[in-house]
Amino acid sequence: MRFMSDQVESLQIENFKAFNSIKIEPKKLNIITGRNNTGKSSIIEAVDLVNNPSNIESFSSHGIRDLINLDAESSEITLNGEKTVKIRPPQSFEEINEAVGRKFVNEYQRINEKFDDDDETEEVSEEDISAIIAQSQDLSEKMTNKATVIEHEEEKNVFFDNVGTNTRRQVIASIIENLHPEQADEALDNIDRLVYPLPWNMGENNILDEYRLGGHHLEQDDTVVQEKIEKFVEEHELIENFSGFRDGEIVLEREDGELDSLPLAYMGDGFRAIIGLVRKIIVSDYNTVLVEEPENHLHPGYVSELVDFIVNQTKNSEIQFFITTHNADFIEEFYEERFKEDEDLQEKFKLFRLQRRGFVESMSYEESRKELEDLKMDLRGNK
């Protein structure tokens, strides 16, 4: 789940991942659906990237360069006609040399401490590191190929794909040979021990790790937040004999009126996931919430409660939702009888159906309701 302060009135995407050129005009509640690999997550990432460029490092497991369409040299994403992010490769090593220095100076210092016992070791700057790497055409080309430049609001930042162990070994070896030639043999003999694989980029946790509620979360919440969560549990009858939360545990009322407490850890992952998701939205101060496949790992019985919560927030708060899903049952829940006459919801609802080759079909509530059966067949692979 991601959050941002700006609400989205329009989103223009040019050459981002599978999309060549699309423009969408969202509403308060936006359902983004389609089969796997049609670009659902790409819409969420594009929205997030305009507001949080540093998140780019978690967007691609294969490399940041994958964010640029194969047929293009750069990508552009524009929010509300004015806020733009441009993604492109660097023009040369000189454009990224400062970022390369920053990337390796801390690792060099960590390694230097392991073999250099001199308390008066000369301090090495980022400029020193980048200058050494620039001397090697092979290393400078490798780092240039691993770099991506993000231009955003008159700022330019450099991000790197995962730099493999072999390249890191080469870089550190080159630095040591230049700065400590008298100790190079000793250091290089231990290079495999000194340079070990490090996770440069960490992907997102799965939905259970991201949302799953723990008792320590409830203990941190103020009374208002806790009361809202309790109200949600009571309204949807998620726990029999539920009386509230206390000290991070669930309080149950027995038939004789006495109270018992139950550690939250005793509840199933599905319950903890939905309550954790609800809590994250309640405590957020942001105006836009980006959620990928929130129905995952939920017990089927909780899907209805989750949809009710999302609809209620859409109608009664300032939150705008972007939700991706390829679950036909989750989508169908928005068209159940209880919403049939809900004009407020229908006015604020839009469904985006993604297909291969970056095609996006935008539908209102009524239009998508008429296409529901066709949509369900498509998502279930029956077309």
HELIX and SHEET records of a PDB file:
HELIX    1   1 LYS A   40  ASN A   51  1                                  12    
HELIX    2   2 PRO A   53  SER A   58  5                                   6    
HELIX    3   3 ILE A   64  LEU A   67  5                                   4    
HELIX    4   4 PHE A   93  PHE A  115  1                                  23    
HELIX    5   5 GLU A  126  ALA A  134  1                                   9    
HELIX    6   6 GLN A  137  LYS A  146  1                                  10    
HELIX    7   7 THR A  165  LEU A  179  1                                  15    
HELIX    8   8 PRO A  181  GLN A  183  5                                   3    
HELIX    9   9 ALA A  184  ASP A  189  1                                   6    
HELIX   10  10 ILE A  191  LEU A  194  1                                   4    
HELIX   11  11 ILE A  207  TYR A  211  1                                   5    
HELIX   12  12 GLY A  215  GLN A  220  1                                   6    
HELIX   13  13 THR A  223  GLU A  235  1                                  13    
HELIX   14  14 LEU A  264  TYR A  266  5                                   3    
HELIX   15  15 ASP A  269  VAL A  283  1                                  15    
HELIX   16  16 PRO A  300  ASN A  316  1                                  17    
HELIX   17  17 ALA A  328  GLU A  332  1                                   5    
HELIX   18  18 GLU A  333  TYR A  335  5                                   3    
HELIX   19  19 GLU A  337  PHE A  339  5                                   3    
HELIX   20  20 GLU A  343  LYS A  348  1                                   6    
HELIX   21  21 ARG A  356  GLY A  358  5                                   3    
HELIX   22  22 TYR A  365  LYS A  370  1                                   6    
HELIX   23  23 LEU A  372  LEU A  379  1                                   8    
SHEET    1   A 6 ARG A   2  MET A   4  0                                        
SHEET    2   A 6 THR A 288  GLU A 292 -1                                        
SHEET    3   A 6 GLN A 320  THR A 325  1                                        
SHEET    4   A 6 LEU A  29  THR A  33  1                                        
SHEET    5   A 6 PHE A 349  GLN A 355  1                                        
SHEET    6   A 6 PHE A 359  SER A 364 -1                                        
SHEET    1   B 6 PHE A  19  ILE A  24  0                                        
SHEET    2   B 6 LEU A  11  PHE A  16 -1                                        
SHEET    3   B 6 SER A  75  LEU A  79 -1                                        
SHEET    4   B 6 LYS A  83  ARG A  88 -1                                        
SHEET    5   B 6 ALA A 147  HIS A 152 -1                                        
SHEET    6   B 6 GLU A 155  PHE A 160 -1                                        
SHEET    1   C 3 PHE A 242  ARG A 246  0                                        
SHEET    2   C 3 GLU A 249  GLU A 253 -1                                        
SHEET    3   C 3 LEU A 259  PRO A 263 -1                                        
END                                                                             
